[in-house]
Amino acid sequence: MKLAIFVKNPDLRQDSRCRSLCDALAAEGMQLYDIASHADLREGTDMLLSIGGDGTFLSAAKRVEDAGIPILGVNLGRLGFLSEYRPEEVLEALRKQDWTVEDRILLDTKLEGAQKDAAFCPYSLNEVSLHRSGAAMLGVDVTLDGEALPTYWADGMLVATSSGSTAYSLSVGGPICRPDAPVLIIAPIAPHNLNVRPLIVPDTAKIGLTVQSRDPEVLVTLDNRRLSAPSSLRMEISVARFSLKRIRLGKSNFVKALTSKLFWGEDVRNTIE
């Protein structure tokens, strides 16, 4: 088996858990090599090990893009919804080939009127968000398959996938969705309206965003990447033509992750004596 290794934080290379995992995989006869960019991927690679936390996983997704190579998240970070597996779990599962591949939808974001550098990647796994850059709130005009929604007055707007429902979307009051749910979430960020709520739409929807702002620039984020853009920009967001392939080990499941990491349902009345 040929494994690409991506470690975003170079300090983790000296972590005993990282070194022990790589040494043990090599001892099992697996071929390991490091990558820093998409260009480093080698033909015949079976999977990419993302070693770190969820931020590292999101960066690893950018390295894979449309190569079709599945990513296995090894958790040396904190919560770990995408990178949820401990190194010892990874080693045991790869030895036994006890894993499956699941498809996660990606967002494809087109930015009209924004200057993008050569390294710009339009794809995101969790969300795309639009933020004010100054003190004044934004008026965000949203179209859904060409139909205009009421203007949102807020600090910004977020469009998330079902994978991203437990990320930024959760923090702004969005719903929790199973990662395989074929939906997108449209949610305002700190809205100045009492009568707006996050909106769930089919993942076939085409979403457009434009801005009313007194400031010349706004901030755009795609997962953990950020760029400044003129407030005159137009964003068009839809599901990408290809998916990201994520490796799921053994008996892990989404409900278990919610209860163990976010303490969903934690209540003294639920304690079994």
Secondary structure, DSSP 8 states (H G I E B T S, - for coil): -EEEEE-SSGGGGG-HHHHHHHHHHHHTT-EEEE-SSGGG--TT--EEEEEESHHHHHHHHHHHTTS---EEEEE-SSS-SSS-B-HHHHHHHHHHT-EEEEEE--EEEEEET----TT---EESSEEEEEESSSS-EEEEEEETTEE---EEESEEEEEESGGGGTHHHHTT-----TT--EEEEEEES-S-SS---EEEETT--EEEEEE-SSSEEEEEETTEEEEEETT-EEEEEE-SS-EEEEEETT--HHHHHHHHS-TT--GGG---
